[in-house]
Each structure stands twice: as C-alpha cells, then as structure tokens.
C-alpha cells in the first residue's frame, strides 16, 4: 500500500529489466518475475519527497552526544552544538551508533555485537550503449554479485549508457582496503566476461566502498529503544539488511516515539 501511494505521486516506478543470471561462465535469461521499484527520476527522489519541507541539515557529521536535564545535545566535528532535543533517533549503521552511545546507553551492548559487511560498488558511463541485451544480472562464482544498466530504469534521461556494479560480500570483505583504481579494474574485467564483450574506455568511472553496507546476520529487533533516555536506534541492520528493512525499522522507531510522546502531551 505504501509503495502504491508513492507510485501514485510519481516518486517511484516499476522497473522491468531484461534480467539475466550468470553462473559457471554461462549467461542465461532469469526466470525471476519479482516487481522492482525504483525512485524516479533518480533513486534519491523518494527520500527527497518524504523529507518534503522538513528542515534538513546535511554535510554535518555528529561526533558526540550529551544528555542533560532530560534533553539531547549534539556536537559536530567543528564543536558546534545542535539542540536541545527531547527525543533522539539514530538511523545510522550499528558501529557508528555504538561510538556515539557507548558511554550513555545500555543499547551499546547490542549494537557492538552487530557485524557489518562492506560492499564495493562501481559506476560506469559509456558514450555508446554496450552491445548487450542485458539490463540487470545476478552473478555467482565471481567477484561481482549484481550489475544493473542504470540507464534502463524509468525516468533516466542522461546521454550516457550507465551501469552500476556491486561486488559480492566475500570479495568486498577480502578486498576492503584495495585501492579504488584496482577495484575498478577487477570489477570491469569481470563485467566484460559476464557480458561476453570487450569494454571501451568509460566516460564516467567511480568506485565507492560502503564500509557498513549490510549486517552479517539477520536480526529481528525492528528497532532498539531506550525509553529512559528517549532514544531510538533504527536501520536495515535491525532486520535483514534490505532496503525495505530500513523503511520498516524506521516505522517501528517512529511508532514507539509517538507512543512515548502521547503521555507527555497530556501532562
């Protein structure tokens, strides 16, 4: 229902790519029929729409928290104070949450036990479309796990033939400290093998490491709550690590915060 609401507003659209699978050197059409939704005209369109007119301060890294007189104060890397706030929700990876609450809340014992796996991602852009019908592909037994022809998604109007490559969890973990140039070379080499074609030099080439991409183990927390401190922790790591889990976890945290706020309003 929620996705249908987003769709009715034009924030997301269904993406039905020419989907393939690659295993043991064989590229085959995939029988997967799952509906896939993407933000339009770009992935961030959904979060931008949900934020709406709410005040948002970006490019500001919070490095310390303080709890005084039943209120939260946040301090950024430049030492500037933000707040005070009555409630605090941390929607960040578990290791980063641990660093902030370690001396404040007992929830740190839970977050400290959450292992997160990295993922290397590469973005490519070509002046001419690559000679392949593949628009998305699940990959096994290779350094890559998933590739998507980003330019095949609805609403994309760029001039380049763009691709997004995601390395496998195991490969990313083994090569977490590999230089970005080496990551680019190895993953594009695998992409050429998967597509069965040589690749021209790209116009666009970016490599990025998500250090805390997904939890190593599924949790069933939904969200973590410390009512005594009006503190909520949420994120995909509170469940199984999928993007849907990030939304579900945020909903749990929001409902708990609202339930806690109701008695306060009646005082």
VOTORKE-877862 format. One line per field, with one value per atom (N, C-alpha, C): x negated, y, z negated; atom name; residue in three letters. Coordinates in steps of 0.2 Angstrom, whole numbers. Example, Ala and Ser with C-alpha at 12.3 -4.5 7.8 and 13.67 -1.06 7.14 Angstrom:
BEGIN
xx c(-66,-62,-66,-64,-68,-64)
yy c(-28,-22,-16,-11,-5,0)
zz c(-39,-39,-39,-35,-36,-39)
name c(N,CA,C,N,CA,C)
resn c(ALA,ALA,ALA,SER,SER,SER)
END
This chain:
BEGIN
xx c(-4,0,-4,-10,-14,-17,-20,-23,-18,-12,-7,-5,-6,-5,-11,-17,-22,-22,-19,-19,-13,-8,-3,-5,-10,-13,-19,-21,-26,-33,-34,-40,-44,-40,-43,-40,-43,-40,-43,-39,-41,-46,-51,-57,-57,-56,-56,-62,-68,-73,-74,-77,-79,-84,-82,-85,-89,-95,-99,-102,-105,-109,-116,-121,-127,-130,-132,-135,-139,-145,-149,-151,-151,-153,-147,-141,-135,-130,-129,-124,-117,-112,-105,-100,-95,-89,-86,-85,-82,-75,-72,-65,-62,-66,-64,-59,-53,-47,-46,-50,-48,-48,-43,-42,-47,-51,-56,-54,-55,-53,-59,-59,-65,-62,-66,-65,-65,-61,-61,-61,-65,-70,-76,-78,-84,-82,-86,-85,-83,-86,-85,-79,-75,-69,-64,-64,-59,-61,-67,-69,-68,-69,-68,-61,-56,-49,-47,-49,-47,-49,-55,-58,-53,-51,-47,-50,-46,-48,-51,-52,-56,-63,-65,-71,-77,-81,-87,-93,-98,-105,-109,-112,-117,-124,-128,-136,-138,-135,-136,-137,-143,-145,-144,-140,-139,-144,-149,-154,-153,-148,-147,-140,-138,-131,-132,-127,-126,-119,-118,-111,-111,-108,-107,-100,-98,-91,-86,-86,-82,-81,-86,-87,-93,-93,-99,-102,-109,-113,-118,-118,-123,-128,-134,-140,-143,-145,-148,-155,-159,-166,-169,-166,-168,-167,-164,-162,-156,-152,-146,-140,-136,-131,-125,-121,-114,-109,-104,-98,-97,-94,-92,-86,-86,-80,-77,-71,-68,-69,-69,-70,-75,-78,-84,-83,-83,-83,-89,-93,-99,-98,-97,-96,-103,-108,-115,-117,-122,-125,-127,-126,-127,-134,-139,-146,-146,-143,-143,-139,-133,-129,-132,-136,-140,-145,-148,-153,-150,-144,-140,-137,-135,-131,-134,-141,-144,-144,-145,-145,-139,-133,-127,-122,-121,-115,-117,-114,-115,-114,-110,-109,-116,-121,-128,-130,-128,-130,-127,-121,-118,-121,-122,-125,-132,-136,-143,-143,-138,-138,-136,-134,-132,-138,-139,-145,-142,-145,-143,-148,-145,-149,-150,-156,-157,-154,-153,-152,-155,-159,-162,-157,-156,-152,-155,-154,-157,-151,-152,-148,-151,-148,-152,-147,-150,-146,-149,-146,-149,-145,-149,-146,-141,-143,-138,-136,-130,-127,-131,-133,-136,-132,-135,-131,-129,-124,-121,-114,-110,-103,-102,-107,-107,-106,-101,-99,-100,-100,-102,-104,-108,-111,-113,-110,-113,-119,-124,-131,-133,-135,-138,-145,-149,-155,-160,-159,-163,-164,-168,-169,-163,-159,-153,-147,-142,-136,-130,-130,-124,-127,-124,-125,-118,-118,-112,-113,-110,-110,-106,-109,-105,-101,-104,-100,-94,-93,-87,-81,-82,-77,-73,-67,-62,-64,-63,-65,-72,-76,-83,-84,-86,-86,-94,-99,-105,-108,-113,-116,-120,-123,-127,-123,-126,-124,-127,-124,-126,-125,-130,-130,-132,-129,-130,-133,-138,-141,-142,-139,-140,-144,-150,-154,-151,-153,-150,-152,-149,-151,-158,-159,-165,-171,-170,-175,-177,-171,-172,-176,-174,-177,-185,-186,-193,-197,-194,-197,-195,-193,-190,-195,-202,-207,-210,-207,-210,-209,-214,-213,-208,-204,-198,-200,-206,-208,-208,-211,-212,-205,-200,-193,-190,-191,-188,-190,-197,-200,-197,-197,-195,-187,-183,-176,-174,-177,-176,-178,-184,-186,-181,-178,-173,-166,-165,-159,-160,-166,-167,-166,-168,-167,-160,-156,-149,-145,-147,-143,-146,-152,-155,-157,-159,-161,-167,-171,-176,-173,-176,-173,-177,-174,-178,-180,-184,-185,-179,-177,-171,-172,-167,-167,-167,-163,-162,-164,-168,-171,-172,-168,-168,-168,-172,-172,-171,-166,-165,-164,-167,-166,-161,-156,-151,-154,-157,-160,-155,-149,-144,-138,-139,-133,-127,-129,-124,-126,-121,-123,-125,-130,-132,-127,-122,-117,-111,-105,-99,-97,-94,-91,-83,-80,-73,-71,-75,-73,-68,-68,-64,-67,-68,-72,-74,-78,-80,-78,-76,-73,-76,-78,-79,-74,-69,-64,-66,-71,-73,-77,-79,-83,-80,-74,-70,-75,-77,-82,-80,-80,-78,-84,-85,-90,-87,-88,-84,-89,-87,-91,-90,-92,-91,-95,-100,-104,-99,-94,-89,-85,-85,-82,-86,-85,-89,-94,-93,-98,-96,-89,-87,-84,-83,-81,-74,-70,-63,-64,-69,-70,-72,-75,-77,-70,-66,-59,-55,-55,-51,-54,-61,-64,-62,-62,-61,-53,-49,-42,-41,-45,-44,-47,-52,-55,-50,-47,-43,-37,-34,-28,-30,-35,-37,-38,-41,-42,-36,-31,-24,-21,-21,-18,-21,-27,-31,-29,-28,-26,-19,-14,-7,-6,-9,-8,-11,-17,-20,-15,-12,-7,-1,1,6,5,-2,-4,-3)
yy c(-6,0,6,6,12,13,8,9,11,9,11,19,21,28,32,30,33,33,27,27,32,32,37,44,46,53,53,48,48,48,46,46,40,34,28,25,21,17,10,6,-1,-2,-5,-7,-14,-15,-22,-24,-24,-25,-32,-32,-38,-42,-47,-49,-56,-56,-62,-65,-71,-74,-76,-76,-79,-83,-89,-94,-99,-101,-105,-104,-97,-95,-95,-96,-96,-90,-87,-81,-83,-83,-86,-81,-80,-76,-79,-74,-76,-77,-82,-83,-79,-75,-71,-66,-65,-61,-56,-55,-50,-43,-39,-32,-28,-24,-20,-13,-9,-2,2,8,12,20,24,31,34,39,42,50,54,52,49,49,45,42,38,34,39,45,49,53,52,56,54,47,45,49,48,51,59,62,69,71,67,68,67,62,60,66,68,74,80,81,87,94,97,104,103,97,97,100,103,106,100,101,96,99,97,99,94,94,89,91,87,88,90,87,89,82,81,74,75,72,72,68,70,66,65,68,67,69,65,67,68,72,74,74,71,71,74,80,84,87,87,89,86,80,76,78,81,83,81,81,79,85,85,90,86,88,85,90,87,91,88,93,91,91,89,89,95,101,108,110,106,108,112,113,117,112,115,112,112,107,107,104,108,106,112,110,104,100,94,90,85,84,80,73,71,64,63,58,56,50,50,44,44,38,37,32,34,30,29,26,25,18,16,9,8,2,0,2,1,3,10,14,22,23,20,21,19,14,12,17,20,25,31,33,39,37,31,30,25,24,19,20,27,29,32,31,34,29,24,20,12,8,1,-2,1,-1,-3,1,0,-8,-11,-18,-22,-20,-24,-22,-15,-13,-15,-16,-18,-25,-29,-36,-37,-31,-32,-31,-36,-36,-34,-29,-26,-28,-30,-32,-26,-25,-20,-22,-17,-19,-13,-16,-11,-10,-4,-3,2,1,4,7,13,16,18,16,17,20,24,28,28,25,25,29,32,36,33,26,22,16,14,8,2,-1,-8,-13,-17,-21,-27,-27,-32,-31,-36,-35,-35,-37,-37,-30,-30,-24,-25,-31,-32,-40,-41,-48,-50,-56,-59,-63,-63,-66,-70,-76,-81,-83,-85,-88,-82,-76,-71,-66,-61,-55,-51,-51,-47,-51,-48,-51,-48,-42,-39,-33,-33,-27,-25,-18,-15,-10,-10,-5,1,6,11,15,16,20,16,10,7,8,11,12,18,18,23,30,35,42,44,39,41,44,51,54,56,54,55,53,56,54,48,46,40,34,28,22,20,20,20,13,11,4,5,1,0,-7,-8,-14,-15,-21,-22,-28,-28,-34,-38,-44,-49,-47,-50,-49,-51,-58,-61,-57,-55,-52,-45,-41,-35,-35,-40,-41,-43,-47,-49,-43,-38,-33,-26,-26,-20,-14,-15,-10,-9,-12,-12,-5,-2,5,5,10,11,9,11,10,3,-1,-8,-12,-9,-12,-11,-5,-3,-8,-9,-13,-21,-23,-30,-31,-26,-27,-26,-21,-21,-26,-29,-36,-41,-42,-47,-45,-39,-37,-39,-38,-39,-47,-51,-58,-60,-57,-58,-57,-51,-49,-52,-55,-58,-53,-47,-42,-38,-35,-30,-24,-20,-14,-8,-3,3,7,12,16,20,20,24,31,35,42,44,40,40,34,35,29,31,28,29,23,22,16,19,16,18,12,12,7,9,5,5,1,4,1,-3,0,-4,-5,-9,-10,-14,-20,-24,-28,-30,-34,-41,-44,-51,-56,-54,-59,-55,-59,-56,-55,-50,-48,-47,-48,-47,-42,-36,-31,-26,-25,-20,-13,-11,-5,-7,-3,-3,3,2,8,8,14,16,21,19,24,29,26,31,37,36,41,45,42,44,44,38,36,30,31,26,24,18,16,12,14,10,10,5,4,-3,-4,-10,-16,-14,-19,-22,-18,-21,-27,-28,-33,-37,-38,-42,-39,-32,-28,-26,-27,-25,-18,-14,-8,-7,-12,-12,-13,-16,-16,-10,-5,1,5,5,8,5,-2,-5,-3,-3,-1,6,10,17,18,14,14,12,7,4,9,13,18,24,26,31,30,24,22,22,19,19,26,31,38,41,40,43,41,34,31,34,35,38,46,49,56,58,53,55,56,52,54,61,63,69,75,74,79,81,75,76,79,80,82,90)
zz c(0,0,0,-4,-4,3,6,12,17,17,22,21,15,13,16,15,18,26,29,36,39,35,37,37,33,33,38,41,46,43,37,34,36,37,39,45,49,54,55,58,58,64,62,67,69,75,78,82,80,84,88,93,96,91,88,82,84,82,83,77,77,72,75,71,74,69,71,66,70,68,71,78,80,86,91,89,93,91,96,96,98,94,96,94,97,95,89,84,77,77,73,73,67,64,59,61,58,60,55,50,44,47,45,47,43,47,44,45,39,39,38,42,42,41,38,37,44,46,52,51,54,60,58,51,48,42,39,33,27,26,21,21,27,27,22,20,14,8,6,-1,-1,5,6,5,8,7,0,-3,-10,-15,-14,-18,-17,-11,-10,-12,-16,-19,-26,-28,-35,-34,-40,-40,-40,-35,-35,-34,-39,-39,-36,-30,-28,-28,-26,-27,-34,-39,-46,-49,-51,-55,-62,-66,-73,-76,-80,-83,-91,-94,-101,-103,-108,-111,-118,-121,-128,-130,-136,-139,-145,-145,-151,-152,-158,-160,-155,-154,-150,-143,-141,-134,-130,-124,-120,-117,-117,-113,-109,-103,-98,-96,-95,-94,-87,-83,-76,-77,-72,-72,-73,-71,-72,-79,-83,-90,-91,-86,-86,-89,-94,-97,-93,-93,-90,-95,-96,-101,-105,-111,-114,-110,-111,-108,-113,-113,-118,-116,-110,-108,-103,-102,-98,-94,-87,-83,-79,-80,-76,-71,-65,-59,-55,-59,-56,-57,-54,-55,-62,-64,-71,-74,-70,-73,-74,-70,-71,-77,-78,-84,-90,-90,-96,-98,-93,-95,-99,-97,-99,-106,-107,-113,-118,-117,-121,-129,-130,-137,-140,-136,-138,-139,-134,-134,-134,-138,-138,-131,-126,-120,-116,-118,-115,-115,-120,-121,-115,-113,-107,-101,-100,-93,-92,-98,-97,-95,-96,-93,-86,-83,-76,-71,-67,-62,-56,-53,-46,-41,-35,-29,-24,-21,-16,-9,-5,2,6,11,16,22,24,29,35,41,46,51,53,58,64,70,76,81,85,91,97,102,109,114,119,124,128,130,134,130,131,127,128,123,124,128,132,137,133,129,125,123,123,121,114,110,103,100,95,92,84,82,75,75,70,70,63,60,54,56,52,54,48,49,44,46,42,43,46,45,47,42,44,39,39,44,44,42,39,37,41,43,46,51,57,61,64,65,67,72,78,83,80,77,74,78,84,90,92,90,92,87,82,77,79,77,79,77,81,79,80,82,83,90,90,97,99,95,97,103,106,113,112,107,106,105,107,105,99,93,86,83,80,76,69,65,58,56,53,52,44,41,34,34,30,29,24,23,19,12,7,0,-2,0,-1,2,8,12,9,7,4,-3,-6,-13,-12,-7,-6,-4,0,3,1,-6,-8,-8,-8,-8,-1,4,10,13,16,19,24,25,29,36,39,46,47,42,43,43,38,38,45,48,54,60,60,65,64,58,57,59,56,57,65,68,75,79,77,81,80,74,73,77,77,81,89,91,98,99,95,95,95,91,90,96,99,105,111,111,117,122,120,125,122,126,123,122,117,115,117,120,121,115,116,110,108,102,100,99,100,99,92,89,81,78,73,69,62,57,50,46,41,36,29,26,19,14,9,4,-2,-2,-8,-13,-18,-24,-28,-29,-33,-28,-23,-18,-21,-24,-26,-33,-37,-43,-41,-44,-43,-45,-50,-52,-53,-51,-52,-59,-61,-67,-67,-72,-72,-77,-78,-83,-80,-74,-71,-73,-79,-81,-88,-91,-98,-101,-107,-111,-118,-120,-127,-130,-133,-135,-140,-144,-149,-147,-141,-138,-131,-130,-124,-118,-117,-112,-108,-101,-96,-92,-90,-85,-80,-74,-68,-62,-58,-52,-49,-43,-40,-44,-47,-51,-57,-59,-64,-62,-55,-52,-48,-41,-37,-32,-32,-28,-22,-20,-13,-14,-8,-8,-12,-10,-13,-21,-24,-31,-34,-30,-33,-34,-29,-30,-36,-36,-41,-48,-49,-55,-57,-52,-54,-56,-53,-55,-62,-64,-71,-76,-74,-79,-79,-74,-74,-78,-78,-81,-89,-91,-98,-100,-96,-99,-100,-95,-96,-102,-103,-109,-115,-115,-121,-122,-116,-116,-119,-117,-119,-126,-131,-138,-140,-137,-138,-136,-130,-128,-133,-136,-141,-148,-149,-155,-156)
name c(N,CA,C,N,CA,C,N,CA,C,N,CA,C,N,CA,C,N,CA,C,N,CA,C,N,CA,C,N,CA,C,N,CA,C,N,CA,C,N,CA,C,N,CA,C,N,CA,C,N,CA,C,N,CA,C,N,CA,C,N,CA,C,N,CA,C,N,CA,C,N,CA,C,N,CA,C,N,CA,C,N,CA,C,N,CA,C,N,CA,C,N,CA,C,N,CA,C,N,CA,C,N,CA,C,N,CA,C,N,CA,C,N,CA,C,N,CA,C,N,CA,C,N,CA,C,N,CA,C,N,CA,C,N,CA,C,N,CA,C,N,CA,C,N,CA,C,N,CA,C,N,CA,C,N,CA,C,N,CA,C,N,CA,C,N,CA,C,N,CA,C,N,CA,C,N,CA,C,N,CA,C,N,CA,C,N,CA,C,N,CA,C,N,CA,C,N,CA,C,N,CA,C,N,CA,C,N,CA,C,N,CA,C,N,CA,C,N,CA,C,N,CA,C,N,CA,C,N,CA,C,N,CA,C,N,CA,C,N,CA,C,N,CA,C,N,CA,C,N,CA,C,N,CA,C,N,CA,C,N,CA,C,N,CA,C,N,CA,C,N,CA,C,N,CA,C,N,CA,C,N,CA,C,N,CA,C,N,CA,C,N,CA,C,N,CA,C,N,CA,C,N,CA,C,N,CA,C,N,CA,C,N,CA,C,N,CA,C,N,CA,C,N,CA,C,N,CA,C,N,CA,C,N,CA,C,N,CA,C,N,CA,C,N,CA,C,N,CA,C,N,CA,C,N,CA,C,N,CA,C,N,CA,C,N,CA,C,N,CA,C,N,CA,C,N,CA,C,N,CA,C,N,CA,C,N,CA,C,N,CA,C,N,CA,C,N,CA,C,N,CA,C,N,CA,C,N,CA,C,N,CA,C,N,CA,C,N,CA,C,N,CA,C,N,CA,C,N,CA,C,N,CA,C,N,CA,C,N,CA,C,N,CA,C,N,CA,C,N,CA,C,N,CA,C,N,CA,C,N,CA,C,N,CA,C,N,CA,C,N,CA,C,N,CA,C,N,CA,C,N,CA,C,N,CA,C,N,CA,C,N,CA,C,N,CA,C,N,CA,C,N,CA,C,N,CA,C,N,CA,C,N,CA,C,N,CA,C,N,CA,C,N,CA,C,N,CA,C,N,CA,C,N,CA,C,N,CA,C,N,CA,C,N,CA,C,N,CA,C,N,CA,C,N,CA,C,N,CA,C,N,CA,C,N,CA,C,N,CA,C,N,CA,C,N,CA,C,N,CA,C,N,CA,C,N,CA,C,N,CA,C,N,CA,C,N,CA,C,N,CA,C,N,CA,C,N,CA,C,N,CA,C,N,CA,C,N,CA,C,N,CA,C,N,CA,C,N,CA,C,N,CA,C,N,CA,C,N,CA,C,N,CA,C,N,CA,C,N,CA,C,N,CA,C,N,CA,C,N,CA,C,N,CA,C,N,CA,C,N,CA,C,N,CA,C,N,CA,C,N,CA,C,N,CA,C,N,CA,C,N,CA,C,N,CA,C,N,CA,C,N,CA,C,N,CA,C,N,CA,C,N,CA,C,N,CA,C,N,CA,C,N,CA,C,N,CA,C,N,CA,C,N,CA,C,N,CA,C,N,CA,C,N,CA,C,N,CA,C,N,CA,C,N,CA,C,N,CA,C,N,CA,C,N,CA,C,N,CA,C,N,CA,C,N,CA,C,N,CA,C,N,CA,C,N,CA,C,N,CA,C,N,CA,C,N,CA,C,N,CA,C,N,CA,C,N,CA,C,N,CA,C,N,CA,C,N,CA,C,N,CA,C,N,CA,C,N,CA,C,N,CA,C,N,CA,C,N,CA,C,N,CA,C,N,CA,C,N,CA,C,N,CA,C,N,CA,C,N,CA,C,N,CA,C,N,CA,C,N,CA,C,N,CA,C,N,CA,C,N,CA,C,N,CA,C,N,CA,C,N,CA,C,N,CA,C,N,CA,C,N,CA,C,N,CA,C,N,CA,C,N,CA,C,N,CA,C,N,CA,C,N,CA,C,N,CA,C,N,CA,C,N,CA,C)
resn c(UNK,UNK,UNK,UNK,UNK,UNK,UNK,UNK,UNK,UNK,UNK,UNK,UNK,UNK,UNK,UNK,UNK,UNK,UNK,UNK,UNK,UNK,UNK,UNK,UNK,UNK,UNK,UNK,UNK,UNK,UNK,UNK,UNK,UNK,UNK,UNK,UNK,UNK,UNK,UNK,UNK,UNK,UNK,UNK,UNK,UNK,UNK,UNK,UNK,UNK,UNK,UNK,UNK,UNK,UNK,UNK,UNK,UNK,UNK,UNK,UNK,UNK,UNK,UNK,UNK,UNK,UNK,UNK,UNK,UNK,UNK,UNK,UNK,UNK,UNK,UNK,UNK,UNK,UNK,UNK,UNK,UNK,UNK,UNK,UNK,UNK,UNK,UNK,UNK,UNK,UNK,UNK,UNK,UNK,UNK,UNK,UNK,UNK,UNK,UNK,UNK,UNK,UNK,UNK,UNK,UNK,UNK,UNK,UNK,UNK,UNK,UNK,UNK,UNK,UNK,UNK,UNK,UNK,UNK,UNK,UNK,UNK,UNK,UNK,UNK,UNK,UNK,UNK,UNK,UNK,UNK,UNK,UNK,UNK,UNK,UNK,UNK,UNK,UNK,UNK,UNK,UNK,UNK,UNK,UNK,UNK,UNK,UNK,UNK,UNK,UNK,UNK,UNK,UNK,UNK,UNK,UNK,UNK,UNK,UNK,UNK,UNK,UNK,UNK,UNK,UNK,UNK,UNK,UNK,UNK,UNK,UNK,UNK,UNK,UNK,UNK,UNK,UNK,UNK,UNK,UNK,UNK,UNK,UNK,UNK,UNK,UNK,UNK,UNK,UNK,UNK,UNK,UNK,UNK,UNK,UNK,UNK,UNK,UNK,UNK,UNK,UNK,UNK,UNK,UNK,UNK,UNK,UNK,UNK,UNK,UNK,UNK,UNK,UNK,UNK,UNK,UNK,UNK,UNK,UNK,UNK,UNK,UNK,UNK,UNK,UNK,UNK,UNK,UNK,UNK,UNK,UNK,UNK,UNK,UNK,UNK,UNK,UNK,UNK,UNK,UNK,UNK,UNK,UNK,UNK,UNK,UNK,UNK,UNK,UNK,UNK,UNK,UNK,UNK,UNK,UNK,UNK,UNK,UNK,UNK,UNK,UNK,UNK,UNK,UNK,UNK,UNK,UNK,UNK,UNK,UNK,UNK,UNK,UNK,UNK,UNK,UNK,UNK,UNK,UNK,UNK,UNK,UNK,UNK,UNK,UNK,UNK,UNK,UNK,UNK,UNK,UNK,UNK,UNK,UNK,UNK,UNK,UNK,UNK,UNK,UNK,UNK,UNK,UNK,UNK,UNK,UNK,UNK,UNK,UNK,UNK,UNK,UNK,UNK,UNK,UNK,UNK,UNK,UNK,UNK,UNK,UNK,UNK,UNK,UNK,UNK,UNK,UNK,UNK,UNK,UNK,UNK,UNK,UNK,UNK,UNK,UNK,UNK,UNK,UNK,UNK,UNK,UNK,UNK,UNK,UNK,UNK,UNK,UNK,UNK,UNK,UNK,UNK,UNK,UNK,UNK,UNK,UNK,UNK,UNK,UNK,UNK,UNK,UNK,UNK,UNK,UNK,UNK,UNK,UNK,UNK,UNK,UNK,UNK,UNK,UNK,UNK,UNK,UNK,UNK,UNK,UNK,UNK,UNK,UNK,UNK,UNK,UNK,UNK,UNK,UNK,UNK,UNK,UNK,UNK,UNK,UNK,UNK,UNK,UNK,UNK,UNK,UNK,UNK,UNK,UNK,UNK,UNK,UNK,UNK,UNK,UNK,UNK,UNK,UNK,UNK,UNK,UNK,UNK,UNK,UNK,UNK,UNK,UNK,UNK,UNK,UNK,UNK,UNK,UNK,UNK,UNK,UNK,UNK,UNK,UNK,UNK,UNK,UNK,UNK,UNK,UNK,UNK,UNK,UNK,UNK,UNK,UNK,UNK,UNK,UNK,UNK,UNK,UNK,UNK,UNK,UNK,UNK,UNK,UNK,UNK,UNK,UNK,UNK,UNK,UNK,UNK,UNK,UNK,UNK,UNK,UNK,UNK,UNK,UNK,UNK,UNK,UNK,UNK,UNK,UNK,UNK,UNK,UNK,UNK,UNK,UNK,UNK,UNK,UNK,UNK,UNK,UNK,UNK,UNK,UNK,UNK,UNK,UNK,UNK,UNK,UNK,UNK,UNK,UNK,UNK,UNK,UNK,UNK,UNK,UNK,UNK,UNK,UNK,UNK,UNK,UNK,UNK,UNK,UNK,UNK,UNK,UNK,UNK,UNK,UNK,UNK,UNK,UNK,UNK,UNK,UNK,UNK,UNK,UNK,UNK,UNK,UNK,UNK,UNK,UNK,UNK,UNK,UNK,UNK,UNK,UNK,UNK,UNK,UNK,UNK,UNK,UNK,UNK,UNK,UNK,UNK,UNK,UNK,UNK,UNK,UNK,UNK,UNK,UNK,UNK,UNK,UNK,UNK,UNK,UNK,UNK,UNK,UNK,UNK,UNK,UNK,UNK,UNK,UNK,UNK,UNK,UNK,UNK,UNK,UNK,UNK,UNK,UNK,UNK,UNK,UNK,UNK,UNK,UNK,UNK,UNK,UNK,UNK,UNK,UNK,UNK,UNK,UNK,UNK,UNK,UNK,UNK,UNK,UNK,UNK,UNK,UNK,UNK,UNK,UNK,UNK,UNK,UNK,UNK,UNK,UNK,UNK,UNK,UNK,UNK,UNK,UNK,UNK,UNK,UNK,UNK,UNK,UNK,UNK,UNK,UNK,UNK,UNK,UNK,UNK,UNK,UNK,UNK,UNK,UNK,UNK,UNK,UNK,UNK,UNK,UNK,UNK,UNK,UNK,UNK,UNK,UNK,UNK,UNK,UNK,UNK,UNK,UNK,UNK,UNK,UNK,UNK,UNK,UNK,UNK,UNK,UNK,UNK,UNK,UNK,UNK,UNK,UNK,UNK,UNK,UNK,UNK,UNK,UNK,UNK,UNK,UNK,UNK,UNK,UNK,UNK,UNK,UNK,UNK,UNK,UNK,UNK,UNK,UNK,UNK,UNK,UNK,UNK,UNK,UNK,UNK,UNK,UNK,UNK,UNK,UNK,UNK,UNK,UNK,UNK,UNK,UNK,UNK,UNK,UNK,UNK,UNK,UNK,UNK,UNK,UNK,UNK,UNK,UNK,UNK,UNK,UNK,UNK,UNK,UNK,UNK,UNK,UNK,UNK,UNK,UNK,UNK,UNK,UNK,UNK,UNK,UNK,UNK,UNK,UNK,UNK,UNK,UNK,UNK,UNK,UNK,UNK,UNK,UNK,UNK,UNK,UNK,UNK,UNK,UNK,UNK,UNK,UNK,UNK,UNK,UNK,UNK,UNK,UNK,UNK,UNK,UNK,UNK,UNK,UNK,UNK,UNK,UNK,UNK,UNK,UNK,UNK,UNK,UNK,UNK,UNK,UNK,UNK,UNK,UNK,UNK,UNK,UNK,UNK,UNK)
END
